[in-house]
Amino acid sequence: MSDNYFDSSGSLDEPILTDAEIEKYKKYFSEYGEEILFSQGTVIVGYGDVSTSIDLLLTGEALVEVPVNEKWIPVAWIKSGSVIGEIAFLDSQPRTARVIARTACKLFRISRDSFSEVSQKRPIAALEFISRISQIMAYRLRRIEQFDAVEQGRDDMRKELAADLHDQTMSELSAILMHLGLLKLVIEDQETVKDIDNLVSMVKNADVNLRQLVREKGHDQIAVVGIEESLQVFFKDLEKEPVSSPIEIVYISNELNKGGLPGPVAMDLYQIIRQSVLNSVEHANANLISAEIIWVEEGISFSVEDNGIGFSRSNIKNVPEAGHFGLLNLKLRAERVGGYVDINSEEGKGTKVVGTIPISRETSENIKLRTNRYFLDA
């Protein structure tokens, strides 16, 4: 694996600071800024801190966490080249999240007072810096807005479905069971009684399945059991779905639940794999789908490939609008966690979704590669 395999700079036009820009800004603020080292697990910025400094993340990775029900929930993962605290730097308000060093980190910290002093002595340099920071902030806010709009719609539909099933459909099933029970009491024909017993059994099975569906739609499964088991549940559930022709799914991974994969990364990676596999099942006319997630020291590489009908590269821009592959949503998910995703396809030669997420793993030694096979029967 090459050293730049996980370098996704430019792949999605993510406006992180380049090495050249960081060196330039360090030179601008050499008399005012300072380099600070943080060991793994230490707090870089505390929740509620009244601090207007901005940090350039020179090396390492960090997690952004917010308090929810007396627990710290990770909501973002940031890598070298990113900035920390751009909003507080601009609006001078207390920090609304805390930032933890996921690995050892080196920062270059610039205080608001220092920036004000530089802006008087070197106004052009200060304007260039603030313009770049504003560009990064605007980009992040725009992506959050786009992504949240999609996710909010899906979350609302999911919760509405769960509520409807619980309040209406399951109540109706209970009423049907009660009426069938009363009906048995007044019918003497034994054959009819057997038919009623069969109906009762079918309704009870439907009730069990619906209760399971409500549980699945009512909480974040990945937060409960992790990405590995969630994907296995997804593949097993697919085996129960009707398909027009048999499909074999081969899933390869290397113990993703070991190593502390941050929750936001696990969620987005799960959804990328899930959506890509569903696209292949529903639209590719394939009989073989291969999904792979490998997490090593340099980062995560993933792919979903099928041997289906494919599509022309010249039409790839139309694919998201057509809704067949949802490439735009896949792109937004990968982009949000600092990675990239690409799609390769050719008519008659199948489709392959590939991507990487440059999140490090402490070690991949003694981590086993596992292969699971699932079969969807027609």
VMD Tcl script that draws the C-alpha trace (Angstrom):
set ca {
  {0.00 0.00 0.00}
  {1.51 3.34 -1.05}
  {2.09 6.15 1.42}
  {-0.39 8.42 -0.34}
  {-3.11 5.83 -0.71}
  {-5.19 7.49 1.98}
  {-4.46 11.05 0.85}
  {-7.86 12.26 -0.32}
  {-6.92 15.91 -0.71}
  {-8.65 17.34 -3.73}
  {-10.81 14.29 -4.29}
  {-13.86 16.11 -2.93}
  {-12.40 19.65 -2.92}
  {-12.33 19.64 0.87}
  {-10.74 22.98 1.79}
  {-8.35 21.81 4.49}
  {-5.09 23.68 4.85}
  {-2.22 22.40 2.75}
  {1.26 21.94 4.22}
  {2.39 25.05 2.33}
  {-0.46 27.12 3.78}
  {0.25 25.94 7.31}
  {3.93 26.86 7.00}
  {2.96 30.27 5.60}
  {0.56 31.00 8.45}
  {3.08 29.81 11.01}
  {5.51 32.30 9.50}
  {2.92 35.10 9.61}
  {2.25 34.44 13.30}
  {5.70 33.20 14.34}
  {6.06 35.88 17.02}
  {2.54 35.42 18.34}
  {1.42 31.83 17.92}
  {2.74 28.74 19.70}
  {3.06 25.03 19.01}
  {1.38 22.81 21.60}
  {1.57 19.05 22.02}
  {-1.34 16.96 23.34}
  {-1.05 13.31 24.28}
  {-3.68 10.78 23.26}
  {-6.92 11.15 25.20}
  {-6.30 14.63 26.59}
  {-8.73 17.52 26.20}
  {-7.68 20.07 23.60}
  {-10.69 22.35 24.05}
  {-13.15 22.04 26.92}
  {-16.91 22.36 26.68}
  {-17.97 25.84 27.77}
  {-14.43 27.26 27.61}
  {-14.39 31.00 27.06}
  {-11.49 31.02 24.63}
  {-11.16 32.82 21.31}
  {-8.02 31.07 20.09}
  {-7.95 29.06 16.88}
  {-5.84 25.92 16.44}
  {-4.25 24.62 13.27}
  {-4.01 20.82 13.56}
  {-0.46 20.10 12.35}
  {-0.37 16.36 13.05}
  {-2.67 13.76 14.58}
  {-6.41 13.23 14.82}
  {-9.07 14.62 17.15}
  {-12.67 13.91 18.10}
  {-15.39 16.52 18.63}
  {-17.84 15.50 21.36}
  {-21.04 17.01 22.76}
  {-22.85 16.19 26.04}
  {-26.08 14.22 25.67}
  {-27.89 12.78 28.72}
  {-24.76 12.98 30.87}
  {-22.68 11.18 28.23}
  {-20.14 12.50 25.75}
  {-21.21 11.63 22.21}
  {-18.68 11.94 19.35}
  {-20.13 13.95 16.47}
  {-17.13 14.60 14.25}
  {-13.64 13.39 13.54}
  {-10.96 15.77 12.28}
  {-7.51 15.18 10.83}
  {-4.31 17.12 10.22}
  {-4.81 20.19 8.07}
  {-8.09 20.99 9.80}
  {-8.74 23.92 12.09}
  {-10.30 23.82 15.55}
  {-12.36 26.63 17.05}
  {-13.00 28.79 13.99}
  {-16.50 29.77 15.16}
  {-15.41 30.81 18.67}
  {-12.49 32.66 17.09}
  {-14.95 34.72 15.04}
  {-17.89 35.18 17.45}
  {-16.08 35.12 20.85}
  {-18.75 32.84 22.39}
  {-18.12 29.91 24.79}
  {-17.27 26.56 23.19}
  {-20.32 24.37 22.54}
  {-18.36 21.10 22.29}
  {-15.16 19.60 23.58}
  {-12.29 18.36 21.44}
  {-10.30 15.27 22.49}
  {-6.97 14.15 21.05}
  {-7.75 10.78 19.46}
  {-4.03 10.33 18.80}
  {-1.05 12.40 19.87}
  {-1.58 15.86 18.34}
  {0.54 18.87 17.54}
  {-1.26 22.21 17.20}
  {-0.32 25.73 16.27}
  {-2.45 28.02 18.43}
  {-3.27 31.62 17.54}
  {-5.13 33.83 20.00}
  {-7.63 36.45 18.92}
  {-5.51 39.18 20.56}
  {-2.47 38.01 18.60}
  {-4.45 38.06 15.39}
  {-5.63 41.62 16.12}
  {-2.04 42.73 16.62}
  {-0.90 41.08 13.39}
  {-3.83 42.60 11.50}
  {-2.53 46.07 12.39}
  {1.04 45.33 11.33}
  {0.31 43.06 8.34}
  {-3.28 43.69 7.23}
  {-2.90 41.82 3.92}
  {-1.63 38.67 5.64}
  {-4.39 38.90 8.27}
  {-7.05 39.31 5.58}
  {-5.71 36.30 3.70}
  {-5.81 34.17 6.87}
  {-9.32 35.20 7.92}
  {-10.61 34.67 4.37}
  {-9.22 31.14 4.33}
  {-10.69 30.32 7.72}
  {-14.06 31.74 6.66}
  {-13.95 29.58 3.55}
  {-13.40 26.44 5.64}
  {-16.17 27.39 8.06}
  {-18.63 28.17 5.26}
  {-17.83 24.87 3.58}
  {-18.41 22.92 6.81}
  {-21.70 24.68 7.52}
  {-22.91 24.15 3.97}
  {-22.09 20.43 4.07}
  {-23.76 20.04 7.46}
  {-26.85 21.77 6.12}
  {-27.00 19.52 3.05}
  {-26.40 16.35 4.98}
  {-28.75 17.18 7.84}
  {-31.55 17.94 5.41}
  {-31.27 14.43 3.98}
  {-30.83 12.76 7.37}
  {-33.64 14.70 9.03}
  {-36.08 13.60 6.36}
  {-35.04 9.98 6.74}
  {-35.08 10.13 10.53}
  {-38.55 11.67 10.57}
  {-39.85 8.97 8.22}
  {-38.23 6.24 10.31}
  {-39.75 7.52 13.55}
  {-43.12 8.10 11.93}
  {-43.12 4.55 10.60}
  {-42.20 3.12 13.99}
  {-44.92 5.16 15.70}
  {-47.56 4.15 13.15}
  {-46.67 0.49 13.45}
  {-46.75 0.65 17.22}
  {-49.90 2.72 17.65}
  {-52.06 1.49 14.81}
  {-50.96 -1.71 13.10}
  {-49.97 -3.60 16.25}
  {-53.22 -2.56 17.94}
  {-55.17 -3.88 14.97}
  {-53.30 -7.19 15.14}
  {-54.22 -7.52 18.83}
  {-57.87 -6.86 17.98}
  {-57.78 -9.51 15.24}
  {-56.35 -12.07 17.68}
  {-59.13 -11.30 20.16}
  {-61.87 -11.69 17.53}
  {-60.37 -14.95 16.27}
  {-60.35 -16.25 19.84}
  {-64.03 -15.39 20.27}
  {-64.84 -16.91 16.88}
  {-63.35 -20.26 17.95}
  {-65.75 -20.40 20.88}
  {-68.85 -20.37 18.67}
  {-67.70 -22.60 15.79}
  {-68.13 -26.36 16.08}
  {-66.66 -27.51 12.74}
  {-63.18 -28.84 13.52}
  {-61.74 -28.05 10.07}
  {-62.78 -24.45 10.47}
  {-61.26 -24.40 13.95}
  {-57.95 -25.62 12.47}
  {-58.10 -22.84 9.88}
  {-58.63 -20.32 12.66}
  {-55.66 -21.74 14.59}
  {-53.51 -21.31 11.48}
  {-54.69 -17.71 11.15}
  {-53.89 -17.09 14.82}
  {-50.37 -18.46 14.28}
  {-49.84 -16.24 11.23}
  {-51.05 -13.13 13.05}
  {-48.81 -13.87 16.05}
  {-45.79 -14.24 13.73}
  {-46.68 -10.96 12.06}
  {-46.91 -9.32 15.48}
  {-43.44 -10.61 16.46}
  {-41.94 -9.37 13.18}
  {-43.54 -5.96 13.57}
  {-42.29 -5.58 17.14}
  {-38.77 -6.39 15.94}
  {-39.12 -3.82 13.17}
  {-40.25 -1.15 15.62}
  {-37.23 -1.87 17.84}
  {-34.87 -1.63 14.87}
  {-36.40 1.63 13.60}
  {-36.66 3.17 17.04}
  {-32.96 3.32 17.99}
  {-29.47 3.61 16.59}
  {-28.44 -0.01 16.18}
  {-24.79 0.78 15.43}
  {-24.36 2.62 18.73}
  {-25.70 -0.44 20.54}
  {-23.93 -3.38 18.86}
  {-21.23 -1.81 16.64}
  {-20.70 -1.69 12.90}
  {-19.59 -5.31 12.45}
  {-22.68 -6.91 13.96}
  {-24.93 -4.29 12.37}
  {-23.66 -5.20 8.91}
  {-24.11 -8.90 9.63}
  {-27.71 -8.25 10.67}
  {-28.23 -6.24 7.49}
  {-26.90 -9.05 5.28}
  {-28.94 -11.70 7.11}
  {-32.07 -9.60 6.72}
  {-31.34 -9.30 3.00}
  {-31.39 -13.09 2.75}
  {-35.07 -12.97 3.68}
  {-35.96 -10.54 0.88}
  {-37.39 -11.83 -2.42}
  {-35.18 -11.34 -5.49}
  {-35.76 -12.09 -9.16}
  {-32.65 -14.29 -9.42}
  {-30.17 -15.78 -6.90}
  {-27.46 -13.48 -5.55}
  {-24.37 -14.34 -3.50}
  {-22.90 -11.65 -1.24}
  {-19.32 -12.04 -0.01}
  {-18.38 -9.78 2.91}
  {-14.74 -9.43 4.03}
  {-13.57 -7.39 7.03}
  {-10.94 -7.40 9.74}
  {-12.63 -7.07 13.14}
  {-13.81 -3.48 12.82}
  {-15.20 -3.38 16.37}
  {-11.65 -3.64 17.74}
  {-9.66 -0.42 17.85}
  {-12.16 2.21 18.90}
  {-13.68 3.27 15.59}
  {-15.43 6.60 16.35}
  {-19.22 6.49 16.27}
  {-19.71 9.06 13.47}
  {-17.24 7.20 11.23}
  {-18.89 3.84 11.95}
  {-22.35 5.23 11.18}
  {-21.36 6.81 7.87}
  {-19.29 3.80 6.79}
  {-22.18 1.47 7.58}
  {-24.58 3.56 5.52}
  {-22.16 3.77 2.57}
  {-21.79 -0.03 2.47}
  {-25.51 -0.60 3.05}
  {-26.64 1.77 0.31}
  {-24.06 0.50 -2.17}
  {-25.09 -3.13 -1.60}
  {-28.78 -2.26 -1.91}
  {-28.06 -0.43 -5.17}
  {-26.43 -3.56 -6.55}
  {-29.22 -5.85 -5.34}
  {-32.00 -3.66 -6.71}
  {-30.56 -2.27 -9.94}
  {-27.52 -4.21 -11.15}
  {-29.05 -7.57 -12.15}
  {-25.94 -9.14 -10.58}
  {-25.48 -12.65 -9.20}
  {-22.34 -11.81 -7.18}
  {-21.72 -8.83 -4.89}
  {-18.46 -8.40 -2.97}
  {-18.21 -5.99 -0.03}
  {-14.93 -5.34 1.77}
  {-13.81 -3.13 4.65}
  {-10.17 -3.26 5.75}
  {-8.87 -1.08 8.59}
  {-5.08 -0.86 8.96}
  {-2.68 1.62 10.59}
  {-2.97 4.11 7.70}
  {-6.75 4.10 7.52}
  {-9.83 2.34 6.19}
  {-10.30 1.19 2.62}
  {-13.69 -0.09 1.49}
  {-15.37 -1.30 -1.67}
  {-18.59 -2.79 -2.98}
  {-18.38 -4.51 -6.37}
  {-20.95 -6.38 -8.47}
  {-20.88 -8.27 -11.76}
  {-24.09 -6.70 -13.03}
  {-25.10 -4.64 -16.04}
  {-23.15 -1.51 -15.10}
  {-23.70 1.88 -16.70}
  {-21.84 4.29 -18.94}
  {-19.28 6.61 -17.37}
  {-20.63 9.40 -19.56}
  {-23.92 9.20 -17.65}
  {-22.45 9.10 -14.15}
  {-23.48 12.71 -13.40}
  {-27.09 11.75 -13.96}
  {-26.99 8.80 -11.58}
  {-27.67 10.72 -8.30}
  {-30.59 12.57 -9.85}
  {-32.04 9.29 -11.09}
  {-31.83 7.92 -7.56}
  {-30.35 4.60 -8.63}
  {-27.03 4.81 -6.85}
  {-27.37 7.81 -4.56}
  {-23.81 8.84 -5.32}
  {-24.36 12.30 -3.90}
  {-25.38 10.93 -0.51}
  {-22.43 8.51 -0.50}
  {-20.13 11.42 -1.32}
  {-21.50 13.56 1.49}
  {-21.09 10.75 4.02}
  {-17.49 10.04 3.04}
  {-16.67 13.73 2.89}
  {-18.05 14.37 6.37}
  {-15.48 12.02 7.91}
  {-12.58 13.27 5.80}
  {-12.60 10.48 3.22}
  {-13.59 10.05 -0.37}
  {-15.73 7.73 -2.44}
  {-15.68 7.07 -6.17}
  {-17.72 4.90 -8.49}
  {-16.36 2.95 -11.45}
  {-18.68 1.31 -13.93}
  {-18.93 0.22 -17.54}
  {-21.92 -1.10 -19.41}
  {-21.94 -4.88 -19.26}
  {-18.99 -5.04 -16.83}
  {-20.51 -4.27 -13.45}
  {-20.03 -1.46 -10.95}
  {-17.52 -0.85 -8.19}
  {-17.82 1.69 -5.38}
  {-14.44 2.38 -3.75}
  {-13.25 4.74 -1.08}
  {-10.98 5.41 1.87}
  {-11.23 7.08 5.25}
  {-7.83 8.18 6.61}
  {-8.48 7.32 10.25}
  {-5.56 5.57 11.87}
  {-5.61 2.31 13.81}
  {-3.13 1.78 16.59}
  {-2.21 -1.62 15.25}
  {-3.60 -4.21 12.88}
  {-1.39 -7.00 14.23}
  {-3.25 -10.09 15.46}
  {-6.38 -8.77 13.74}
  {-8.02 -11.56 11.79}
  {-9.46 -11.27 8.30}
  {-12.96 -12.73 8.20}
  {-15.08 -13.77 5.24}
  {-18.83 -14.30 5.44}
  {-21.14 -15.42 2.64}
  {-24.83 -14.70 2.29}
  {-27.26 -16.10 -0.26}
  {-30.39 -14.42 -1.58}
  {-32.66 -17.01 -3.19}
  {-35.21 -16.25 -5.88}
}
mol new
graphics top color blue
foreach p $ca { graphics top sphere $p radius 0.5 }
foreach p [lrange $ca 0 end-1] q [lrange $ca 1 end] { graphics top cylinder $p $q radius 0.2 }
display resetview
